[in-house]
Amino acid sequence: MTDELDPDRLREDRDERSRLATEEPWEMLVTDVVDNEDGGTTISFDLDVEAHKAMANLGVQFVLHCAAAQVDMQVALDAILKMGSLDD
């Protein structure tokens, strides 16, 4: 069995991802916002090491959850925004 498929290793990795995603505080500082000619916006962030790990893990979890549910990522993001606007 390879190290990546070892159940204990997978459990430890999952626990570490969970800890990084929920441990507080981690800080994400917006350092620059640029409006682009095409109508988009470029946002730059400054992250400490723990925040960088947590954001990367959350991003991977989001992609994997969307894939497992066979939901397009943009559809999932739009649904999250709609859920937030239900409170308004």
Secondary structure, 3 states (H helix, E strand, C coil): CCHHHCHHHHHHHHHHHHHHHHCCCCCEEEEEEEECCCCCEEEEEEECHHHHHHHHHHHHHHHHHHHHHCCCHHHHHHHHHHHHHCCC
